[in-house]
Amino acid sequence: MARCGFGPDRMREIRVAYNLRDKEHHMYPVEGSIDFRAVFTPIEGMGYTGQYTNGFGNMDDILRGREYLVAEAKATEVPSAQ
């Protein structure tokens, strides 16, 4: 992952919302086109320890989605995701 003007120590939150690659659709996880393991691996690998905020659905959707996204982060096998 290319380094940008700030590192993970300055990042406090990443907003998570599924989409269809064209724009933000706020879809429930697995309904969109994002491979979150591929997204989480470099983010967690560079030491990010902030929060992920779910940007989709109602509270029930968010709670179900959280379980899925936590499992995807852990599947990266990056120590900080464990």
Secondary structure, DSSP 8 states (H G I E B T S, - for coil): ----SS-GGG--EEEE-EE-SSSEEEE-TTSSS--HHHHHHHHHHTT--SEEEE-SS-HHHHHHHHHHHHHHHHTT--GGG-
